[in-house]
Amino acid sequence: MFLSVFDMFKVGVGPSSSHTMGPMVAAARFLDLMRASPFEFHGLRASLHGSLAFTGVGHATDRATILGLAGFLPDTYDAEKAEAALDAIRATGIVHPEGLRDLHFDPHEDLKFDFGPNLPGHSNGMILMATDAQGDVILQETYYSIGGGFVMTEAELAAGADTNEGPPVPYPFKSAAEMLEMTTTSGKSIAEMKKANEIARGCPESFAKGTARIWEVMNDCIERGLSTDGILPGGLGVKRRAKSIHDSLVAERGMNLNAPHTINDWMSAYAMAVNEENAAGGQVVTAPTNGAAGVMPSVIRYWLDHVPGATPSRISEFLLTAAAIGGLVKFNASISGAEAGCQAEVGSAAAMAAAGLCAVMGGTPEQVENAAEIALEHHLGMTCDPVKGLVQVPCIERNGLGAIKAVSAASLALRGDGQHFVPLDSVIETMRQTGHDMHERYKETSLGGLAVNIPNC
């Protein structure tokens, strides 16, 4: 099994990797399908199903679908151009995708929210259609946004995810047990094995540039969030808090009156800064999803700013170790809130961050696996119940607490010798089973939990 660090950490746009980035990517894939087709197309239609329908407006799924059909992509997203394009499309009912003729697409008529039963493959389903001059559908494809910006067609999902396309990698592992066995026989760390796999599929120069960009975008997102205040969009009136928390922490420096637990406020401020930017539709990195995008950068920033001996030269080691754990979770369970609740998003992010931190602080592979296990175990059962379908409440604060749990998990693992009672593989399987058993109202539909128990929402 191979899942690249650049698949796990994608540069994209908020507020959701599965509900915003995924539909945009699906639309881009459909445009490619149209370009390869011999038919002459005149129009487009789209229908959103399951969680994409129930929380689509709050997650900007409608905007993402429209923009995707107009040719926009998450990693090159330009907010100013996107707004201009949306205004033009809504006014004219025409999209202008590159390489195709102008196509009729009236968002009010041609984009449907279907609140009926889910499509059979996944909670996040969408159907894209192209029509002829008479308005008859002559090309159609079903896509599933399976979490973290990953998209699969109906046929791809039915055939099973193939994570081994491309040249063979030297250290393929499908479980944490296999991973640990390989570290023993090879004498390499988890990050060293993961890097060898990455280079087998790419080149050292592009790997170094790519990982540097991941951290650059993460850290820039923190800085924007720490310097911006105001009210988040969406109608809930949620106030940005990261800046004021950070300002007060900076003002208290050197006063020698701070309680030790104040470090938790630093971690929360870093994480909330990212998720406030995400909620505002800013540029973020999926880690492994947008809804959980604040945990990883918060823990890295905590390590760099507050832990003696930390150095930016080891950030790639942090990311590689985290990606190895994230790949195991995705391959054996899920990173999708619509599929398994927030345990699959913030829980996975905390496990990844705990593993990365443990590694750069000198942990053995066994301690790294233990750190990931502790962090994920103590997110089991966490629901995804965003108020009004927005990635704001409880999502923003939840990232701060996920970062704190990640650091605590790494610290506990480092205090031990790597031997522990519950294996990471067992926790991942438990998370999968828990997600399967969880009622749909608690899986990113905003039909249960906090989403229905907050007055006037």
CORURNOR-V601811 format. One record per residue. N is the residue number from 1. NEAR is the number of other ideal C-beta (glycine too) atoms within 10 Angstrom. Layout:
# CORURNOR-V601811
n/near
N/NEAR
N/NEAR
This chain:
# CORURNOR-V601811
n/near
1/18
2/22
3/22
4/19
5/23
6/19
7/18
8/29
9/27
10/23
11/22
12/27
13/29
14/27
15/32
16/40
17/35
18/34
19/31
20/30
21/31
22/34
23/32
24/29
25/23
26/29
27/28
28/19
29/17
30/26
31/23
32/12
33/15
34/20
35/12
36/7
37/13
38/4
39/11
40/11
41/19
42/17
43/21
44/27
45/20
46/25
47/19
48/24
49/25
50/28
51/31
52/34
53/22
54/26
55/27
56/26
57/18
58/22
59/31
60/25
61/31
62/20
63/21
64/30
65/28
66/26
67/27
68/27
69/29
70/24
71/16
72/22
73/15
74/25
75/13
76/9
77/21
78/11
79/12
80/7
81/13
82/18
83/12
84/11
85/18
86/17
87/10
88/14
89/19
90/12
91/8
92/13
93/16
94/14
95/25
96/14
97/22
98/8
99/9
100/17
101/9
102/11
103/21
104/18
105/23
106/15
107/17
108/7
109/10
110/20
111/19
112/13
113/15
114/16
115/11
116/8
117/8
118/19
119/20
120/11
121/20
122/25
123/25
124/33
125/25
126/27
127/20
128/24
129/18
130/24
131/21
132/14
133/10
134/8
135/10
136/10
137/12
138/14
139/16
140/13
141/17
142/20
143/28
144/28
145/32
146/24
147/29
148/31
149/26
150/24
151/24
152/21
153/17
154/17
155/10
156/15
157/18
158/10
159/10
160/8
161/14
162/9
163/16
164/12
165/7
166/12
167/9
168/10
169/19
170/12
171/21
172/15
173/23
174/15
175/17
176/26
177/13
178/15
179/24
180/21
181/13
182/18
183/21
184/10
185/9
186/13
187/8
188/17
189/19
190/31
191/24
192/16
193/23
194/29
195/22
196/15
197/25
198/23
199/14
200/14
201/15
202/15
203/10
204/10
205/8
206/12
207/19
208/11
209/11
210/18
211/22
212/13
213/14
214/24
215/21
216/12
217/18
218/26
219/19
220/16
221/26
222/23
223/14
224/18
225/31
226/24
227/12
228/15
229/14
230/10
231/12
232/23
233/14
234/22
235/12
236/18
237/8
238/18
239/11
240/21
241/18
242/27
243/19
244/13
245/19
246/21
247/14
248/11
249/16
250/12
251/9
252/13
253/8
254/8
255/7
256/6
257/7
258/13
259/8
260/6
261/8
262/11
263/15
264/17
265/18
266/20
267/25
268/25
269/26
270/31
271/36
272/28
273/31
274/35
275/31
276/29
277/27
278/34
279/28
280/20
281/21
282/19
283/18
284/30
285/27
286/29
287/33
288/35
289/32
290/33
291/35
292/33
293/32
294/37
295/36
296/34
297/28
298/32
299/30
300/28
301/25
302/23
303/22
304/17
305/10
306/12
307/12
308/4
309/9
310/19
311/9
312/11
313/7
314/18
315/21
316/22
317/19
318/27
319/29
320/25
321/32
322/35
323/29
324/30
325/32
326/31
327/26
328/27
329/27
330/25
331/18
332/17
333/25
334/25
335/29
336/32
337/36
338/31
339/25
340/30
341/28
342/28
343/27
344/35
345/36
346/31
347/30
348/37
349/37
350/33
351/35
352/35
353/36
354/35
355/36
356/34
357/31
358/32
359/26
360/23
361/20
362/9
363/25
364/18
365/25
366/17
367/24
368/34
369/29
370/28
371/37
372/35
373/26
374/26
375/34
376/31
377/19
378/17
379/24
380/15
381/16
382/23
383/20
384/32
385/25
386/26
387/21
388/17
389/25
390/26
391/31
392/24
393/21
394/19
395/27
396/27
397/16
398/25
399/33
400/28
401/18
402/31
403/34
404/22
405/25
406/34
407/25
408/17
409/26
410/30
411/15
412/17
413/28
414/19
415/8
416/14
417/11
418/17
419/8
420/17
421/6
422/13
423/16
424/29
425/19
426/13
427/24
428/26
429/14
430/17
431/27
432/18
433/13
434/18
435/23
436/11
437/9
438/19
439/12
440/15
441/16
442/21
443/25
444/35
445/25
446/23
447/17
448/16
449/20
450/14
451/26
452/12
453/10
454/13
455/4
456/4
457/15
